[in-house]
Amino acid sequence: GAPTISIFQKPAGVIPPGGSTTICCSCQCDKGEFDLYKGGRRVRTLELHDSRAEFSISNATQKDAGGYSCQYRDGGAVLAHSETVEIRVQEFRLPEPVLSVLPGHNVAAGADVVFRCTIAHPNAGCFLYLEGWVKEFKFIPKDEDCKLSHVHKGNEGRYSCQCFARNVSFEWSAVSKTLDLVVR
């Protein structure tokens, strides 16, 4: 059958004007090319390298914001399409949050883990990101924590958080420093 291809943003999150990020497309394939599409238009093509292609966006402007997807080709034939990843470009107006995890970064399978995203702002909600996911991993309402029950190997990875407040428009914070969760 056709290979499954995944697309994700690395590092995850809203980026500021002038900022940079990378769109990663990967598949269980050993050769071929990825075309990067934005709003249905092909913008770039890259050869696969270690079963992935990384498209970088630097010095971002509002023009770079939007939905991106990739298609995988081999020998001229289009074999698969990815989901769409949304790149957002916004000024950062809130302070940077701090992500912490209890009981710690290194936990036994089956344990319950609590992520806390702390920000010096009275009414900001936050998103928890897990690198490799096409969308936000979880929304964390104001003053709440995010609990993962009975964690397993699939919960391992690089987490970060980013907060926003609804004023007249959305106001965003920078992304927190990342935190690697290990499930043993």
Backbone as CSV, one residue per row, in Angstrom:
resi,resn,N_x,N_y,N_z,CA_x,CA_y,CA_z,C_x,C_y,C_z
1,GLY,0.823,-1.211,0.000,0.000,0.000,0.000,0.853,1.255,0.000
2,ALA,0.203,2.398,-0.053,0.917,3.682,-0.061,1.539,3.931,1.314
3,PRO,2.709,4.565,1.333,3.326,4.871,2.626,2.536,5.954,3.362
4,THR,2.599,5.930,4.676,1.962,6.989,5.465,2.993,8.082,5.665
5,ILE,2.621,9.319,5.407,3.590,10.381,5.642,3.095,11.311,6.727
6,SER,4.025,11.771,7.528,3.622,12.675,8.604,4.268,14.029,8.378
7,ILE,3.598,15.039,8.900,4.110,16.405,8.782,3.994,17.047,10.152
8,PHE,5.002,17.785,10.549,4.922,18.505,11.818,5.875,19.683,11.800
9,GLN,5.633,20.599,12.730,6.453,21.807,12.844,7.462,21.609,13.962
10,LYS,8.709,22.021,13.713,9.766,21.850,14.711,10.608,23.111,14.777
11,PRO,10.747,23.784,15.904,9.961,23.552,17.114,8.510,23.974,16.895
12,ALA,7.623,23.390,17.710,6.188,23.651,17.579,5.853,25.065,18.038
13,GLY,4.710,25.558,17.574,4.182,26.798,18.142,4.120,27.978,17.203
14,VAL,3.402,28.991,17.676,3.294,30.261,16.958,4.681,30.894,16.946
15,ILE,5.087,31.455,15.812,6.404,32.099,15.743,6.241,33.606,15.572
16,PRO,7.215,34.372,16.037,7.112,35.827,15.916,7.580,36.293,14.536
17,PRO,7.168,37.484,14.090,7.718,38.041,12.850,9.240,38.081,12.981
18,GLY,9.939,37.650,11.925,11.399,37.605,11.991,11.918,36.298,12.556
19,GLY,11.017,35.473,13.084,11.414,34.196,13.696,11.597,33.104,12.660
20,SER,11.949,31.918,13.142,12.152,30.814,12.204,11.562,29.524,12.758
21,THR,11.288,28.607,11.862,10.781,27.293,12.242,11.051,26.356,11.076
22,THR,10.801,25.069,11.295,11.038,24.074,10.255,9.796,23.214,10.091
23,ILE,9.434,22.930,8.853,8.343,21.995,8.579,8.992,20.673,8.184
24,CYS,8.730,19.632,8.970,9.324,18.315,8.709,8.292,17.394,8.083
25,CYS,8.678,16.753,6.984,7.833,15.739,6.364,8.607,14.431,6.447
26,SER,7.977,13.374,6.921,8.717,12.117,7.017,7.848,10.946,6.590
27,CYS,8.490,9.870,6.155,7.764,8.659,5.786,8.690,7.466,5.930
28,GLN,8.083,6.292,5.969,8.878,5.060,6.026,9.267,4.712,4.592
29,CYS,10.111,5.532,3.991,10.501,5.292,2.602,12.000,5.511,2.505
30,ASP,12.635,4.917,1.500,14.087,5.100,1.435,14.547,6.047,0.336
31,LYS,13.658,6.352,-0.629,14.071,7.323,-1.639,12.852,8.085,-2.145
32,GLY,13.097,9.118,-2.943,11.988,9.905,-3.472,12.119,11.361,-3.099
33,GLU,11.030,12.097,-3.303,11.046,13.541,-3.047,9.772,13.950,-2.328
34,PHE,9.884,15.039,-1.586,8.711,15.658,-0.976,8.486,17.011,-1.628
35,ASP,7.243,17.279,-2.014,6.855,18.619,-2.457,6.131,19.256,-1.286
36,LEU,6.492,20.493,-0.986,5.791,21.232,0.061,4.757,22.125,-0.612
37,TYR,3.511,22.021,-0.154,2.427,22.830,-0.700,1.944,23.819,0.343
38,LYS,1.582,25.005,-0.129,0.956,25.977,0.762,-0.326,26.428,0.082
39,GLY,-1.451,26.170,0.752,-2.741,26.539,0.163,-2.897,26.004,-1.248
40,GLY,-2.497,24.741,-1.464,-2.695,24.119,-2.771,-1.675,24.473,-3.838
41,ARG,-0.677,25.298,-3.500,0.348,25.672,-4.477,1.691,25.086,-4.066
42,ARG,2.403,24.480,-5.009,3.702,23.903,-4.660,4.710,25.024,-4.433
43,VAL,5.357,25.023,-3.280,6.326,26.080,-3.001,7.770,25.593,-3.039
44,ARG,8.008,24.345,-2.661,9.379,23.833,-2.682,9.406,22.322,-2.825
45,THR,10.525,21.806,-3.300,10.717,20.362,-3.434,12.067,19.994,-2.843
46,LEU,12.100,18.910,-2.084,13.360,18.429,-1.511,13.457,16.920,-1.664
47,GLU,14.683,16.434,-1.875,14.945,14.995,-1.867,14.811,14.483,-0.441
48,LEU,14.415,13.229,-0.304,14.399,12.596,1.021,15.814,12.436,1.535
49,HIS,15.977,12.623,2.821,17.273,12.417,3.454,16.980,11.759,4.790
50,ASP,17.454,10.521,5.008,17.099,9.772,6.231,15.580,9.709,6.398
51,SER,14.883,9.340,5.352,13.411,9.255,5.264,12.642,10.501,5.686
52,ARG,13.293,11.673,5.557,12.546,12.911,5.844,13.076,14.062,5.002
53,ALA,12.280,15.122,4.958,12.719,16.364,4.327,12.364,17.474,5.300
54,GLU,13.269,18.430,5.464,13.030,19.533,6.399,13.042,20.852,5.632
55,PHE,11.899,21.506,5.624,11.755,22.789,4.929,11.845,23.899,5.963
56,SER,12.856,24.750,5.836,12.969,25.779,6.874,12.359,27.098,6.431
57,ILE,11.767,27.772,7.409,11.207,29.114,7.211,12.027,30.018,8.106
58,SER,12.636,31.047,7.531,13.383,31.957,8.403,12.942,33.378,8.108
59,ASN,13.223,34.273,9.050,12.812,35.667,8.929,11.330,35.748,8.531
60,ALA,10.506,35.048,9.299,9.086,34.879,8.966,8.320,36.195,8.904
61,THR,7.396,36.262,7.949,6.461,37.387,7.880,5.058,36.779,7.819
62,GLN,4.050,37.640,7.826,2.668,37.187,7.735,2.442,36.361,6.463
63,LYS,3.259,36.615,5.429,3.131,35.857,4.172,3.435,34.373,4.362
64,ASP,4.238,34.058,5.389,4.592,32.653,5.623,3.518,31.903,6.400
65,ALA,2.580,32.657,6.998,1.522,32.013,7.787,0.566,31.280,6.853
66,GLY,-0.013,30.192,7.343,-0.996,29.462,6.552,-0.842,27.965,6.701
67,GLY,-1.631,27.240,5.919,-1.624,25.780,5.985,-0.646,25.183,4.987
68,TYR,0.199,24.280,5.470,1.179,23.602,4.615,0.923,22.097,4.634
69,SER,1.152,21.458,3.495,1.083,19.999,3.461,2.188,19.509,2.535
70,CYS,2.478,18.224,2.603,3.481,17.732,1.660,2.952,16.511,0.928
71,GLN,3.492,16.313,-0.268,3.166,15.098,-1.004,4.475,14.382,-1.294
72,TYR,4.388,13.066,-1.289,5.563,12.231,-1.501,5.514,11.662,-2.908
73,ARG,6.636,11.815,-3.626,6.732,11.298,-4.993,7.929,10.386,-5.109
74,ASP,7.785,9.359,-5.931,8.936,8.515,-6.246,8.826,8.113,-7.706
75,GLY,9.884,8.376,-8.452,9.882,8.048,-9.873,8.753,8.731,-10.626
76,GLY,8.442,9.971,-10.226,7.419,10.731,-10.937,5.997,10.479,-10.463
77,ALA,5.785,9.367,-9.762,4.421,9.061,-9.301,4.174,9.658,-7.920
78,VAL,3.011,10.295,-7.762,2.634,10.824,-6.442,2.049,9.666,-5.641
79,LEU,2.682,9.345,-4.513,2.275,8.164,-3.754,1.469,8.468,-2.500
80,ALA,1.641,9.658,-1.933,0.909,9.952,-0.692,0.872,11.446,-0.412
81,HIS,-0.150,11.846,0.351,-0.297,13.243,0.789,-0.352,13.265,2.306
82,SER,0.144,14.334,2.888,0.098,14.451,4.352,-1.135,15.241,4.772
83,GLU,-1.346,15.317,6.072,-2.326,16.246,6.633,-1.766,17.659,6.457
84,THR,-2.497,18.648,6.962,-2.061,20.046,6.860,-1.587,20.539,8.214
85,VAL,-0.436,21.189,8.226,0.060,21.800,9.458,-0.101,23.311,9.314
86,GLU,-0.576,23.949,10.374,-0.856,25.386,10.339,0.326,26.150,10.927
87,ILE,0.914,27.050,10.147,2.002,27.894,10.658,1.406,29.264,10.974
88,ARG,1.632,29.721,12.204,1.084,31.023,12.615,2.208,31.973,12.992
89,VAL,2.067,33.216,12.548,3.074,34.249,12.818,2.388,35.373,13.584
90,GLN,2.813,35.612,14.820,2.205,36.641,15.673,3.265,37.290,16.550
91,GLU,3.057,38.563,16.860,3.938,39.236,17.831,3.771,38.563,19.191
92,PHE,4.854,38.468,19.959,4.757,37.944,21.323,4.593,39.116,22.278
93,ARG,3.512,39.105,23.054,3.276,40.213,23.990,3.249,39.749,25.438
94,LEU,3.132,38.438,25.665,3.068,37.928,27.038,4.437,37.391,27.455
95,PRO,4.686,37.300,28.774,5.977,36.761,29.230,6.127,35.273,28.874
96,GLU,7.363,34.800,28.815,7.612,33.394,28.469,7.191,32.475,29.614
97,PRO,6.437,31.421,29.313,6.023,30.502,30.372,7.132,29.501,30.720
98,VAL,6.937,28.809,31.836,7.882,27.774,32.264,7.114,26.461,32.350
99,LEU,7.618,25.435,31.668,6.968,24.124,31.689,7.661,23.233,32.707
100,SER,6.869,22.596,33.565,7.442,21.642,34.517,6.602,20.368,34.495
101,VAL,7.178,19.275,34.994,6.458,18.000,34.988,6.669,17.286,36.320
102,LEU,5.574,16.749,36.859,5.636,15.978,38.108,5.203,14.546,37.800
103,PRO,5.745,13.525,38.412,6.805,13.563,39.420,8.199,13.860,38.880
104,GLY,8.394,13.890,37.549,9.722,14.179,37.007,9.799,13.818,35.539
105,HIS,10.975,14.025,34.946,11.168,13.805,33.501,11.234,12.333,33.150
106,ASN,11.587,11.508,34.137,11.875,10.111,33.874,10.923,9.271,34.712
107,VAL,9.938,8.654,34.080,8.900,7.958,34.851,8.714,6.521,34.369
108,ALA,8.159,5.702,35.243,7.877,4.311,34.884,6.574,4.255,34.089
109,ALA,6.489,3.304,33.165,5.250,3.108,32.407,4.114,2.850,33.392
110,GLY,2.936,3.406,33.105,1.789,3.217,33.989,1.616,4.331,35.006
111,ALA,2.646,5.160,35.162,2.557,6.262,36.128,1.638,7.362,35.595
112,ASP,1.186,8.231,36.496,0.444,9.426,36.094,1.411,10.597,36.112
113,VAL,1.331,11.420,35.084,2.247,12.546,34.940,1.424,13.828,34.852
114,VAL,1.917,14.879,35.485,1.211,16.162,35.433,2.124,17.235,34.850
115,PHE,1.691,17.844,33.759,2.432,18.960,33.167,1.837,20.263,33.680
116,ARG,2.710,21.186,34.041,2.250,22.502,34.488,2.973,23.568,33.668
117,CYS,2.182,24.473,33.110,2.751,25.572,32.330,2.477,26.847,33.120
118,THR,3.524,27.439,33.667,3.357,28.593,34.559,3.695,29.885,33.828
119,ILE,2.769,30.846,33.903,3.022,32.131,33.242,2.579,33.268,34.158
120,ALA,3.351,34.337,34.142,3.031,35.506,34.973,1.982,36.362,34.262
121,HIS,0.764,35.851,34.227,-0.332,36.567,33.580,-1.625,36.068,34.211
122,PRO,-2.546,36.971,34.571,-3.737,36.550,35.320,-4.731,35.678,34.557
123,ASN,-4.824,35.827,33.237,-5.849,35.016,32.560,-5.410,34.439,31.229
124,ALA,-4.273,33.792,31.237,-3.793,33.169,29.999,-4.085,31.674,30.012
125,GLY,-4.551,31.169,28.875,-4.654,29.722,28.672,-3.404,29.287,27.927
126,CYS,-3.078,28.002,27.971,-1.836,27.548,27.332,-2.073,26.303,26.485
127,PHE,-1.217,26.123,25.501,-1.204,24.888,24.720,0.025,24.092,25.107
128,LEU,-0.156,22.780,25.230,0.975,21.879,25.431,1.282,21.278,24.070
129,TYR,2.539,21.344,23.656,2.947,20.789,22.364,3.802,19.551,22.589
130,LEU,3.675,18.585,21.694,4.548,17.412,21.677,5.135,17.343,20.277
131,GLU,6.463,17.420,20.205,7.111,17.455,18.890,6.753,16.207,18.088
132,GLY,6.368,16.420,16.828,5.983,15.305,15.972,4.478,15.250,15.739
133,TRP,3.713,15.978,16.582,2.262,16.041,16.390,1.937,17.135,15.390
134,VAL,0.922,16.874,14.548,0.562,17.866,13.536,-0.226,19.024,14.160
135,LYS,-0.937,18.753,15.266,-1.712,19.802,15.951,-1.197,19.973,17.379
136,GLU,-1.779,20.935,18.114,-1.431,21.063,19.529,-1.745,19.729,20.198
137,PHE,-0.967,19.372,21.203,-1.197,18.112,21.905,-2.387,18.249,22.855
138,LYS,-2.388,19.298,23.665,-3.490,19.523,24.617,-3.661,21.016,24.869
139,PHE,-4.899,21.414,25.152,-5.161,22.777,25.611,-5.223,22.736,27.133
140,ILE,-4.551,23.669,27.792,-4.578,23.733,29.255,-5.266,25.037,29.658
141,PRO,-6.486,24.950,30.202,-7.169,26.184,30.614,-6.399,26.912,31.711
142,LYS,-6.694,28.192,31.836,-6.067,29.042,32.849,-6.031,28.369,34.221
143,ASP,-4.859,28.437,34.868,-4.669,27.908,36.230,-4.936,26.407,36.372
144,GLU,-4.926,25.678,35.286,-5.103,24.229,35.403,-3.831,23.525,34.969
145,ASP,-3.760,22.229,35.292,-2.626,21.416,34.873,-3.114,20.423,33.831
146,CYS,-2.181,19.753,33.199,-2.543,18.741,32.216,-2.064,17.398,32.738
147,LYS,-3.010,16.498,32.970,-2.643,15.192,33.521,-2.670,14.129,32.432
148,LEU,-1.599,13.337,32.361,-1.584,12.165,31.484,-1.637,10.956,32.402
149,SER,-2.681,10.134,32.260,-2.813,8.954,33.117,-2.196,7.738,32.447
150,HIS,-1.606,6.869,33.258,-1.032,5.600,32.770,-0.157,5.816,31.538
151,VAL,0.911,6.570,31.689,1.755,6.869,30.523,2.414,5.604,29.968
152,HIS,2.692,5.652,28.669,3.349,4.529,27.985,4.413,5.116,27.060
153,LYS,5.142,4.230,26.383,6.232,4.666,25.493,5.783,5.728,24.487
154,GLY,4.535,5.631,24.053,4.016,6.586,23.069,3.916,8.013,23.593
155,ASN,3.989,8.176,24.919,3.942,9.523,25.505,5.319,10.158,25.607
156,GLU,6.356,9.374,25.298,7.708,9.929,25.360,7.867,11.031,24.334
157,GLY,8.768,11.946,24.613,9.069,12.936,23.590,9.374,14.285,24.170
158,ARG,9.444,15.243,23.269,9.854,16.607,23.605,8.624,17.498,23.709
159,TYR,8.365,17.971,24.912,7.195,18.807,25.185,7.590,20.268,25.360
160,SER,6.653,21.152,25.045,6.846,22.582,25.322,5.451,23.172,25.488
161,CYS,5.373,24.401,25.964,4.056,25.028,26.075,4.139,26.484,25.634
162,GLN,2.991,27.022,25.301,2.892,28.402,24.831,1.528,28.920,25.261
163,CYS,1.483,30.156,25.722,0.236,30.671,26.292,-0.306,31.852,25.493
164,PHE,-1.584,32.083,25.676,-2.223,33.203,24.981,-3.322,33.768,25.863
165,ALA,-3.632,35.028,25.655,-4.755,35.665,26.341,-5.643,36.280,25.272
166,ARG,-6.941,36.186,25.476,-7.868,36.822,24.537,-8.094,38.242,25.022
167,ASN,-7.512,39.189,24.322,-7.781,40.580,24.631,-8.723,41.037,23.532
168,VAL,-8.426,42.138,22.869,-9.207,42.503,21.685,-8.942,41.416,20.641
169,SER,-7.652,41.050,20.510,-7.292,39.921,19.657,-6.546,38.934,20.552
170,PHE,-5.979,37.893,19.960,-5.172,36.955,20.734,-3.805,37.568,20.989
171,GLU,-3.318,37.470,22.212,-1.944,37.894,22.497,-1.184,36.647,22.918
172,TRP,0.011,36.469,22.340,0.763,35.230,22.561,2.018,35.448,23.393
173,SER,2.453,34.354,24.011,3.759,34.345,24.687,4.743,33.656,23.751
174,ALA,6.013,33.723,24.092,6.997,32.886,23.408,6.726,31.438,23.826
175,VAL,7.418,30.499,23.204,7.304,29.091,23.586,8.264,28.845,24.750
176,SER,7.835,28.017,25.697,8.702,27.692,26.840,9.936,26.922,26.373
177,LYS,10.876,26.737,27.267,11.984,25.816,26.977,11.388,24.408,26.904
178,THR,12.025,23.533,26.131,11.467,22.187,25.965,11.845,21.294,27.141
179,LEU,11.100,20.218,27.242,11.296,19.268,28.331,11.129,17.873,27.730
180,ASP,12.092,17.001,27.939,12.023,15.650,27.367,11.477,14.663,28.387
181,LEU,10.360,14.018,28.051,9.785,13.006,28.943,10.276,11.629,28.508
182,VAL,10.807,10.876,29.475,11.272,9.510,29.211,10.377,8.549,29.989
183,VAL,9.836,7.542,29.300,9.004,6.525,29.958,9.777,5.216,29.910
184,ARG,10.078,4.672,31.089,10.909,3.456,31.104,10.089,2.204,31.429
